Amino acid sequence: MSNLHVLIAGGGIGGLCLARHLKKAGISFTIYEREDKISKSGYRLHMNMDGGESLRTALPQNLYDLYVQTSRKKPRRELAVLIDEQLNEIGIRPHIGEPNDLEFPHTAVNRRTLCQILLSGVEDHVRFNSTVTGFKQDKKGVSLFLEDGSVARGDILVAADGINSAIRRQLMPHVEPVDTKARAIYSKSPLTKEIRKQLPDILFDGFTSAIDENGTYMAIGPYEPRRPVSEAARELAPNADIEPVDDYVMITLNVSHQLRVSDQDIRKGEPKDHHQIMLTLTEGWHPILRGLVERIDPQTVSVLPIRTIEPIEPWETSRVTLIGDAIHAMPPSFGAGSNLALRDARILAEQLITVYKEQKNIYVALAQYEQNMRLHNYPIFEMSANEKTARRFNKVSQ
């Protein structure tokens, strides 16, 4: 189908990566993003082979090199490490995902930086301030309806619009997000050279989590890029709009109904109130961990309800399909969500390329993508959703 045009609802990581794959293949596309710019929220993202390989195949060499250079330095141990609140190591486990490149392993990125890299060169294909409200499909294509009353027409519609997807709501009205009753408080703590010298190496392993006897669970994720973001961008993509980023430690406190704070207090508070909750729940922790919490900038604090889209039975394939959180939003236990959205983009793009270049039937191509996505992603969802599995660490010799 030489005139294939793909409509993409949502300009997050998955939608932007799909766009990069399509651009590389010469396939026409348009992204419809409800915000006025990309990635207003989120900080550090763990990257594994699923995400990294999709970026490698999607991006031109200079932008892929920029992604690598702005990802965090190779950690001492590429492992997930569990410690107690007094900095004692409890156990370790491998990350989810295949082994990474030995010289430049996929480690972690700053979310906004990654989105800006993905956006560079496809800006003209993004329609910001475009809220998607619904669609209508027929044998010849798909009409996408926007809040301003305009209608876009394409051959395929891809829902990359997250857990609250308007597209999924119409396509699968029986599928609703599930509230796990857990709340994640996200924040950033500064990482200056002076602070870095005070912190032990264990906090700079692949990913470190701390837990106390009360069940307070804190994820600690440093972002310390291989090169300063501004320096790397000036050399590798001087025309790209890449913002500078100071080093930081992402601190995420997972708060459940079992803890000493009511859900109402968590949801109604302002950033300074949420920071106070973090201080209260980590009272008595080791001074180094406590210091990370004390230094948090309250303006970086936000609360996110942990909701999921649970695995569902195979659905009837149509000209409308879904990627990322729109179809398999999962708990953050393994840091797999963004990686799977990037993988979805690659696998879907491979099928769309066969439609474009080999005249493959659209419905067959999309059905094969959807089957591949379910077979690969649903088992990871099951592991992530199992709290005992997600927090189980096997002690091994150093």
HELIX and SHEET records of a PDB file:
HELIX    1   1 ILE A   13  ALA A   25  1                                  13    
HELIX    2   2 MET A   49  ALA A   58  1                                  10    
HELIX    3   3 GLN A   61  GLN A   69  1                                   9    
HELIX    4   4 ARG A  111  LEU A  119  1                                   9    
HELIX    5   5 GLU A  123  HIS A  125  5                                   3    
HELIX    6   6 ALA A  166  LEU A  171  1                                   6    
HELIX    7   7 LYS A  193  GLN A  198  1                                   6    
HELIX    8   8 ASP A  201  PHE A  204  5                                   4    
HELIX    9   9 VAL A  229  LEU A  236  1                                   8    
HELIX   10  10 ASP A  263  LYS A  268  1                                   6    
HELIX   11  11 PRO A  271  LEU A  281  1                                  11    
HELIX   12  12 PRO A  287  GLU A  294  1                                   8    
HELIX   13  13 PRO A  298  THR A  300  5                                   3    
HELIX   14  14 ASP A  325  HIS A  328  1                                   4    
HELIX   15  15 PRO A  332  PHE A  334  5                                   3    
HELIX   16  16 GLY A  337  GLU A  358  1                                  22    
HELIX   17  17 ILE A  362  ALA A  385  1                                  24    
HELIX   18  18 GLU A  387  ALA A  390  1                                   4    
SHEET    1   A 5 VAL A 126  ARG A 127  0                                        
SHEET    2   A 5 SER A  28  TYR A  32  1                                        
SHEET    3   A 5 HIS A   5  ALA A   9  1                                        
SHEET    4   A 5 ILE A 156  ALA A 159  1                                        
SHEET    5   A 5 VAL A 320  LEU A 322  1                                        
SHEET    1   B 2 ARG A  44  HIS A  46  0                                        
SHEET    2   B 2 ALA A 108  ASN A 110 -1                                        
SHEET    1   C 7 GLU A  89  PRO A  94  0                                        
SHEET    2   C 7 LEU A  79  ASP A  84 -1                                        
SHEET    3   C 7 PHE A 207  ILE A 211  1                                        
SHEET    4   C 7 TYR A 217  TYR A 223 -1                                        
SHEET    5   C 7 TYR A 248  VAL A 255 -1                                        
SHEET    6   C 7 VAL A 178  PRO A 190 -1                                        
SHEET    7   C 7 SER A 302  THR A 308 -1                                        
SHEET    1   D 3 VAL A 132  ASP A 138  0                                        
SHEET    2   D 3 GLY A 141  LEU A 146 -1                                        
SHEET    3   D 3 VAL A 151  GLY A 154 -1                                        
END                                                                             
